[in-house]
Structure formats: C-alpha cells, structure tokens
Amino acid sequence: MNYQSSGVFAGAVALVVCGTWTGQAYAQAEVKEKPPMYSYVANWVIPRAQWAELEKGRGDSKIYEKALSSGTLVGYGNDTTLVHSADGPTHDNWWSSMSMAGLLSVLDDLHKAPPAPVLNSATKHWDHVYVSRYYNWHAGSYKGAYTREATYKLKPDANSDALDLLAKQLIVPLLEKLLADGTLLEYEIDEEAVHTQSTDMFWIISISKSAAGQDKLDNAIRETLKASPLAGPAFGSMVDFSAHRDDLAQTEATFK
C-alpha cells in the first residue's frame, strides 16, 4: 500500500498511541485475532522478453484448484509487478492455507509437477512464508485486481502488543469498511512464519477490484487523520521508517 510517504497511514495508527482515538471514524465491533492463516509466496525475476510466455502459462492452475476444492487451500493467485525496483521481483505466485501442513502439501505437489519452462529463464528466485491473524476476503475468482503492499518495521523498543493494537484499533476497522462496500476483495496483516528478515517486520496487504479502489483506499485513510495533527510524530516513536517500502501489482486471485 502506498500511504503518501510516512505520514498518512502511519499517522492514523498513532491516533491510538496518542490516546486521541475516539471511535468516531467507525462504528465497529470488537476486533479479535483469527486462527492463523499461512501464505507461501514465490517471487521471480523474469526477463522482459519472457513475460508474455509466462502469462500464457498461468492459466494452468489444476493443483491449486484441487487443493481449494478439498479445503487444503483457502486462496491462491499471482501478481505482476507494476512499480519495478532494481532488486524486486517482476512476478510472484502465492497460495494460502489454514495450516502449514496444507501449505507445504501444495508445495510438494508443485515440486512433483513438470515446471513451467519459462521459469528456467528466471534470473532470481526467492520465497517467503507468512502468517496472518487479521484477514478477510470475498469468495470468488478475480482478474485485473490491484494489490497494495506496505512494509513496516517496529522499533526495538516498541510495545510487544504494538501490532495487535494497530490492527484492532485502526487497520482492521478501516479495511473491513472498504471490504463491506466492495472496494476491497481481500486484506491481511502479515508477519513472517519462517523468518528470513527482521522479526520486527510486518506487512499490510489489500486487494482492490479496480484501479479506482486505490483512490478510495487513500481517501478513506486521509479521512481518519483530519482531527489528529500530532498523530504522525507519535507513530514515529514506534516505527523505523527507514525500512518502509510500498509495492503495487496487478493480481489474479481466487478465494474460497
């Protein structure tokens, strides 16, 4: 997610920290953690000359569809990066399960299947395994959606429940509202289940069904900040903004 540099979404979170969150922005039910949902993300750097070939091969999703119908998976999809960086992926594919066993069983099936030849052209490849306890989605299959991902890192002296406070008091109520009105198809707040980066990292991911949803998302965030000019500095005491990054991708996804 792109939150207008460090001030927009970060400032909204600090409404909680400052004690200025009044609940006026949203009439919300109590937010609770959900059972852990695990996601495997395979990242690829594919030469541009091979992009068209990769897109043709993405239609073969028999392994994912079988796992979805059996209940092993709750969702799967793929992303094509829209804002490229020197070290980032050009494409990824992912799948989500309510257990690590389910996640890894699909990985095993993928390893046994013949690999897509185009993947042999990849110049880089790496994987991540995430866990989320705050998430929701609309069931269905979607093409031409847009995924925003915001990477954050808590400071070492942040409260141990900082992420839970952030999720329960601000992020989930905001994203649930956008999910309810159809702007978003899915959201989740992720931490790494298999740590390859700092344990203080977390990710806020949302999928909008159209490009217009990105504007609605930004507008909704800004609306939460009008009454709190001190919010940004307060949140800055919790988060190391030097680690903040945003990613934008076009997405195909199926959720059960």
N, C-alpha and C positions, 0 to 999 in steps of 0.2 A: 504494500500500500504506500502511496506517496502522500505524505501528510504535510506538504508545504514546509519543507525542511524540518527543523526540530520543534517548532512551536505549536503546530496545530493539534495533532492527536496527543502529543506529549503533554501539552498544557491541559487538555481535558482530564487526563489522568490525575493531574495534580489538584483538581477540584477535591478529590478525596483526601490527599495528603494535607492540604491546607485547612481541611475541615469546612470548606465552603460548599461542598456538595449538598444541595438542599433537596434533591429528588424532584425538583420542579420540571426538569427537562423530560423525564419519562415517568409515567405511572407504571411501575414494574413490580412483578412478583419477585420473591426471593430467588436469587440465582444460586444454584448448587452445582458442585462438581458432578460430572457424569462418569460412568465407567470408562476406563482408559481405552482410547481408540489409537491404534498403531498405524503408521503410514510408512511405506517404503518408497523412496524417490530415487530413481536412476537418472543421473544427469549426463548429457552427452554434448560434445563439441563436434559438430558435423560440418565439413567443408560446404560452402555455399552451393557449389556445383551439384551436390548430392541432396539438397533439400527437397526437391520435387520427388525424387525417388523415395525418400523417407516418408513423405506424406502419403504416397500410394500404398506403402506397406502398413500404415497404421490402421487400415480397415480390418485387419485380421486380429480379432480380439476374442477368439474362441476360449482360450484359457481363462481370461478374466470373466467372460460371460458365464462359463460353467461354475466358477467359484462364486460368482454373485448369486446365481440361482440356487446353489446349495447352502448359502448362508455363510460361506467361508469369508467372503468379502462383503463390505457394505458400500464400496465405491471404487472406481478406477478411472483413469483418464490420462491425458497427455497435454503438454504445454509447448508452445512455440514462443521463444523469447521475442519481445517486441523492442525492448530497450537493451541493446547489447553492451557488454563491458568486456574489457580486454581479457579477463580471467574467468568470466562466467560461462554458463552453458548456452548453447543455441537451442537445445530441445531437452525435454525430460519426459519420462513416463512414470506413473505412480499408481499405487493401489493401497487400499485401507481395509483394516480388519479389526475386530474387537478382541483379537488375541495375537500374540507374537507367533503362536503355532500356525494360525491361519495365514499370517503374513508370509512366513517362511515356507509354507507348503506351496504357495503360489510361486514363490521364487524358485523352488525346486522344480516345479513343472516347467517354468520358463527356461531353466538351465537344460532340461532334458529335450526341449523342443528345438528344431533347427533354428539357428539365429538368423535374423534378417540380414541379408548380405550387406546392406548399406551401413550397418553398424560397424563393419570392418573398416570403414573409412574414417571412423571417429579418431580425432587427434588427441582427445582427452575423454576420460570417463571416471565418474566417482558416484558414490551412493551415500544416502543418509537414511536413518531410521528415526522417526519422530513418534512422540506420544502426546496426545491431547486429552484433556479432561473438560474442555469447554468447546462445544461444537454443535452444529445443527445444519440441516440441509432440506431441500425439496427433492423428493424422489423423482427420477426421470433421467432421460438422456439429453444432452445439450451439446450443440456445436456453436462456434462463433462467440463463446463467452469470453470474459476477461478476468484474469486473476491478478490481484494485487497482493504483494507480499512485503511486509515491513519487518526488518531485522532489528532487534534491540538487544542491549546488554545492560543488565543491572550492575550498579557499582558494588564493590565487595562489601561495603557497609550497609547496603540496603536491607530492610527488614526481611526476615525469612518468608513472610507471607505477602511480600510486595506484589508478586504476580497474581496471587489469588485475589487480593484487594482490587487490583487493577481490573481483573476480569469480572468480578462480581458487581462492582460498583459502577463501572463505566462501559467497558468494551462489549460485554455480552448484552446488556440492555440496548445499547446503540445498534449493534448488529442484528439483534433479534427484531428490532423495529423495522429495519431495512429488509430483513428476510420476510417479515409478515406482509409488507406492502409489495413484495415481488421484485424489489430492486436487486436483492442478492439471491443466489441459488444455494450458496453454502458459505460457511465460515468456520474457522478453527483457530485456536491459540495453541501453538506447538512448542514443545521442548524436545531436545534430543533424547531418545531412549537408549541409543548406542552413541556414546559421546565421542565425537571426533573434533569438537570445538569446545570453547569455554562452557562450563556448566551454568554460567550466568546468562547465557543467550536464550532468547525466546523469539518467536515469530508470530505475527498476526496475519492471517491469510483470509481473503474473502474473494468470492467469485460472483461477478455481476453478469446478468444475462445479456447485457448490451453495453456499448460504449457509453451511452447516456447514463448508465448506472454509476459510472466513475464520477461524474459530476454530482449526482445525487448523494453519493457517499461523502465527497468532500464538503458539500453544502451541509449535510447533516452534522458532520464533525464541527464545522465552524459555528453552527447554531448553539452548540453546547458551551462555547467559550465566551460568549458575549458578556457574561456577568462576572468574569474572573480574570482580571488583568495580572494578578500575581501567580496565576497557575503555572506558567512556564518555568519561572525560577524555582518553584517548589519541586516540580517534577525533575528539574535538572539536578537536584540534590540526590536523586535516586538512580539516574540513568547516565551511563557513559555514552554521550552522543557521538564520540569518535568512531564507535562501532555501528552506528545506524546506517542502514542501507535499504533501498527500495528496489523492487523488481516488478515488471509488468509483462504479462504474457497473454497470448490468446490460447483458449482452452477448449478441449473436447472432454466431457465428463459424463459419467453415468453413476447415479446414486440409487440405492435400493430403498 
